[in-house]
Amino acid sequence: MAQNSTREEIVRKGADLIHAQGFNATGIQQILDAAGIPKGSFYFYFKSKEDFGLTVIDYFRKFIQGMGDKYLQDAGIPPLKRLSRYFDAYYDHFEKMDLCRGCPIGNLTQEMSDLSEAFRAKIGEVYSGMQGCIEQLLTEARERGDISPDTDLAQVSQFIINSWEGAIMHMKLVKDTEPLVVFKNMIFERILK
């Protein structure tokens, strides 16, 4: 395995473990075993477990950006329809995972924000990126006359992200998609009406 592909495999397998069980519950040996990499290799690729964790956040960010690129960028579809399809795609994604795991960034926010300033800052960048993407869609929607011209786009986009993460947590708790359905109904039938 080439050096870059070995590093990527460690990140990919480690990200899957962290998503399933959390950062602190995932040991370096467990990551190396999952990746099929010899024990001494970890510190060849990463300075520390925290350095590895920050790389995993970037891995999750790429997934989120990929979802955004796929569902939010098609200018031929009205912006609110794109946003609705985006949430529908995540709904399907969570169902395929049997309503377990939830959002890896949300999970890491809860687990690590009070424990590591580096994690908190990097996760904050991901949240800001998600909020900015939604705010851009809302700007397009306002320009089209789809939402009120006096809508505070920054506050609404922040509310959407906060509500979405809360709905995902509740979904994990009750093992039911109803919180995601309620979220979507409130956003599209009440907030963005």
C-alpha angles and dihedrals in degrees: 000000000000118000095252093045091049090053091047091050091052090050094045095048092041092049090053091051093046091049090051101043111007135260100276094045091054114086127205092239090052090053092048092047091051091049093044091235126143116259098251094053099081096075091047088066102030133036093216143342088268090054088051091049092053089052089051089054088056088050091054090045090057090054091050091047090049090054089048093050091049099047109020106043104064102109089190089072120067111259098242090049089053090050091049091050090049092057090043089055091053090047088057091044092054092047089054087055090052090248090293131125097021120195113350092208092050090048092051090046091059095042104040112021094090094041104049129031090198091056092045092052095046093046088048089057090055092049091048089051092051092047092048092052092052092045089054090053090049089050089055090047092051092048089053091049092246093126133029116286091228094056112130096230096191093053095043093048090049090048091051093053093044092048093046093053090048091050090051091051091049090047089056091048097050097029089227134110093226094101089056091049091049090048092053094045092051094046099045101030099038115015101037097034 
